[in-house]
Amino acid sequence: MPACPDCGVVTLEATRFCPSCGRDNKPMTQYQTSTPYQHQAQYSGPYTHAASKGLDQIFGIDPRIAFLAFVVDLMLFGTAAATMGITLPVLIPLAVAAGIVLGRITYKAQMKWYGDDHDSAMIKAGIIGLLTAIPVGIPAIVWVPSGLLGLLHNARKKLSTPNNG
């Protein structure tokens, strides 16, 4: 049976690319068993380039962005609640525009301030933008936990960096 020389994954047939690590295996090596007890490489799952992320890195957003999202949401939909929805037709286009702008700000902030990679920052920016554009006031219960996780993340980052002064 052919085995990938990089990760050792054994496949049923010779393939050009390894299904586990993606290596170009044009000349796939054949897996030879000399004894029935020879040690075989164990499959450890797909190879990931990023280190494992903590809960604060996965679900957290920068506390400044959480606060900004809460304030924007309050400004947009506080009046809708006060007027019992009469101003909603005017607020929907404003909410969509605010969602786009807030999503872009979130992307930049998550990349620069929070240390997210491109994909994580894009996902978080999309979620923030979508939640802002929905014509309903999002309660603080959505923004506060993400902001608290962001505070935890920032505190851990501060503790792990050595003082330069």
C-alpha positions in Angstrom: 0.0 0.0 0.0 1.4 3.5 -0.8 2.3 5.7 2.1 3.1 9.5 2.1 6.8 10.0 3.0 6.0 13.2 4.9 3.0 12.3 7.2 3.0 8.5 6.8 -0.7 8.3 5.9 -1.4 5.0 4.1 -3.8 5.2 1.2 -5.6 2.4 -0.6 -4.3 3.6 -4.0 -1.5 5.7 -5.4 -2.7 9.3 -5.7 -0.9 12.4 -6.9 -1.5 14.4 -3.7 -1.6 13.1 -0.2 -5.2 13.3 1.2 -3.8 14.3 4.6 -1.0 16.8 4.2 -1.5 17.7 0.5 2.1 16.8 -0.5 2.7 16.2 -4.2 3.5 12.5 -4.2 4.1 11.9 -7.9 6.4 9.0 -7.1 4.4 7.6 -4.1 6.5 5.2 -2.1 5.2 1.8 -1.4 4.6 0.8 2.2 6.5 -2.4 2.8 5.8 -4.6 5.8 8.7 -6.9 6.7 7.1 -8.3 9.8 3.5 -8.2 11.0 4.6 -6.3 14.1 6.4 -3.4 12.3 5.4 0.0 13.7 3.2 2.0 11.4 2.8 5.8 11.5 -0.4 6.8 13.3 -2.8 9.2 11.7 -3.0 12.3 13.9 -5.6 14.3 11.9 -5.1 16.9 9.3 -2.1 19.1 9.5 -2.9 22.6 10.8 -0.5 25.5 10.5 -1.9 27.6 13.4 -1.3 26.8 17.0 -4.3 25.8 19.1 -6.4 28.8 20.0 -8.0 29.4 23.3 -11.7 30.3 23.9 -10.8 34.0 24.2 -9.1 34.0 20.8 -11.9 32.1 19.1 -14.9 33.9 20.5 -13.5 37.2 21.8 -13.5 40.6 20.2 -11.5 43.6 21.1 -13.3 45.3 24.1 -13.2 48.6 22.2 -15.1 47.0 19.3 -17.6 45.4 21.6 -18.2 48.8 23.2 -18.4 50.5 19.8 -20.9 47.9 18.6 -23.0 48.3 21.7 -23.1 52.1 21.3 -23.9 52.0 17.6 -26.7 49.5 18.2 -28.1 51.7 21.0 -28.0 54.8 18.9 -29.6 53.1 15.9 -32.4 51.2 17.7 -32.9 53.1 20.9 -35.1 55.6 19.0 -36.9 52.7 17.3 -37.8 51.3 20.7 -38.8 54.8 22.0 -41.0 55.5 19.0 -42.5 51.9 19.0 -41.0 51.2 15.6 -42.3 54.2 13.7 -38.7 55.2 12.7 -37.8 51.7 11.6 -38.2 52.4 7.8 -35.7 55.2 8.1 -33.3 53.2 10.3 -33.0 50.1 8.2 -30.8 51.7 5.5 -28.8 53.4 8.2 -28.4 50.1 10.0 -27.1 48.4 6.8 -24.6 51.2 6.2 -23.5 51.2 9.8 -23.1 47.4 9.7 -20.8 47.7 6.7 -18.7 50.4 8.3 -18.6 48.6 11.7 -17.7 45.4 10.0 -14.7 47.0 8.2 -13.6 48.7 11.5 -13.9 45.3 13.3 -11.8 43.6 10.7 -9.0 46.1 10.9 -9.1 46.2 14.7 -9.2 42.4 15.1 -6.2 42.1 12.8 -4.1 44.9 14.4 -5.2 45.1 18.0 -6.4 41.6 18.8 -4.0 39.5 16.7 -6.5 37.5 14.7 -5.6 36.0 11.4 -7.3 37.1 8.2 -10.1 34.4 8.3 -10.9 34.9 12.0 -11.0 38.6 11.6 -13.3 38.3 8.5 -15.7 36.0 10.3 -15.9 38.2 13.4 -16.3 41.4 11.2 -19.1 39.7 9.2 -20.9 38.7 12.4 -20.6 42.2 13.9 -21.7 43.8 10.6 -24.7 41.4 10.3 -25.8 41.9 13.9 -25.6 45.6 13.5 -27.6 45.6 10.3 -30.4 43.5 11.7 -33.2 46.0 12.5 -33.5 44.9 16.1 -31.6 46.2 19.1 -29.1 43.6 20.2 -29.0 43.3 23.9 -25.8 43.8 25.9 -25.8 40.1 26.6 -24.3 39.6 23.1 -21.6 42.2 23.3 -20.6 41.9 26.9 -19.4 38.3 26.9 -17.3 38.8 23.7 -15.8 42.0 25.1 -15.0 40.2 28.4 -13.3 37.4 26.5 -11.4 40.2 24.7 -10.3 41.7 28.0 -9.1 38.3 29.2 -7.2 37.9 25.9 -5.6 41.3 26.2 -4.6 40.6 29.9 -3.0 37.3 28.9 -1.2 38.9 26.0 0.1 41.7 28.4 1.3 39.1 30.9 3.1 37.0 28.3 5.1 39.9 26.8 8.2 41.0 28.6 8.5 44.5 29.9 10.7 46.7 27.8 11.1 49.4 30.5 
